[in-house]
Amino acid sequence: MKNRLPVEFLYQALALVLSIIVVHSVYVTVIRPNADAILEEQARLQAEDPDYVPERSVYVLIRDLEQESCFVLMLWALALMGYKSYQMNSERKLLQQNLVAVPAGTSILPEDTRELTRPIQALDEQSQDLLVPRTLISALQRFHSTKNIQDVSTTVRSVCEAESERPLQTPRVVTKARPEPPAAGPTRHTF
């Protein structure tokens, strides 16, 4: 068994940490100081003129922790979508290659499967981890061991179904962790 670093997990963790650092630094240096200055100015103007109606400011609307966490999750989700797009492009490029060189109209026998898996196993490790090579190797190995096309079909279906469920796990977590949007209406701040 190969002992490799889980690249996707490390990417996700690093993307989350970087999202937190970037968003929090923007909040600390730009958004909260501007929001505090605007709130102080509005409080001063309301003290001078009781009929003064404060205008809403974007800085004041997004200054709370809930909105900050939404921006963190948004950046993290964008980073995850970028990684998935990179993986999809790699898969698409691999689909253009002829991994199993069998002329059209030729039947594959169970004895031929070891020879057909060699070019796939010769791919670099990163390419071997993609869906197409994993599915082809699993199908050819199943055909070699069982000599049954129905078992090959079941194997291919199970590998593809397992892969189709995997990318949905992180976005589900992101959408469930999202706080509720702020209520429309007057701000929660008292002067």
Order of alpha helices (4+ residues) and beta strands (2+ residues): alpha-alpha-alpha-alpha-alpha-alpha-alpha-alpha-alpha
